[in-house]
Amino acid sequence: MTNRIEIRPARPDDAPLAAAVFRLSLGAFGEYLMGRDSRAAEIAYMRLFSSDAGRFGYSLAHVAELNHHPLGLLLAFPATDMMRLSLAVVRYLPRAFGWNSFGFVARVLALANVKEAEADEYYISNIAVLPAAQGQGLGKRLLLHADELTRKLKLKKVSLMVALENQTAQRLYKRNGYNIVFTKNDKNSYASYHRMVKKVW
């Protein structure tokens, strides 16, 4: 049987997949942001996603299915919406974190000088495929879907950020037309990254 990959809009019940993708895509930065308690972080991610909490919400996400099994996810939005979407998360923090909301806010504020994207870009905030399904073309299909969404919005560029040490992801992005346009080496390793951009027009 030929493997069939389909991309569909995400739903609130995709929250467990989204939590896994957030952990994979954010890596060590995710541990810094959400805390080291992996179960508490998973619950927080799922609550934010299923509540459609700003830049963590399901309405911004797209799911890659292989033979009807959801195995990868893309979460992206126009960079001009970033401030609004980031601020929209705030009212969901008590439900997601309880008293730990204050720690989350403090860690976010420590990284306030990080520039994620330019105004003329469609920004990929999170993208990943579950480890067991990698190497089957799902990541490439999600990136191509991001290209399509960028064109529909009449934007010319799609962008993302990737950790300096994540060579595997960097190779995937380069194979799909992304170029490093900026590298930040910060004394705070969590604020160190490559910014990669692809022109789609």
Protein Blocks (a to p, Z undefined) as FASTA:
>chain_A
ZZddddddddfklmmmmmmmmmmmnmmmlmmmnopalklmmmmmmmmmmnopajlbfklp
ccddeehiafbdcddddfklmmmmmmmmmmmmmmmnommlmmmmmmmmmmmmpcfbdfkb
ccdfbgcddfklgonommmmmmmmmmmmmmmnopabdcddddfklmmlmmmmmmnopacf
bdcddfblklgccdddddfZZ
